[in-house]
Amino acid sequence: MSLDLANYETQAREAVKRFWSNREAALARQIQSGNQDTGSHGAVTAGKNAAVAAKG
């Protein structure tokens, strides 16, 4: 697997957007389910953020 740096600025910008969108969605799901973790912990416990980073 080679490292493709073409359009790295665009790719980085999109990755950051996906990260924050997934974080917000995870928190919204926890609030909706009535099972919200303390503080901002719920936004990171859904397990999607690592998957987003892996997709790159």
Steps between C-alpha positions, in 0.01 A plus 500: 500500500658826392450840653304722260545867589316636197237743624610441860355835612157410364522148641601631843219756499244232411636261765464768768144574388412128515658468845296784648180392323535148638573635846189719495289214363623265773402748769159556338440122493585472867270788592219350292542160664496659845836344583735798489847469648638766732640815340625463144592135551188389314620669184804272481370166627300403192803344331459677165787747533771237465324358196500844339872540565567161347311590182721807457 
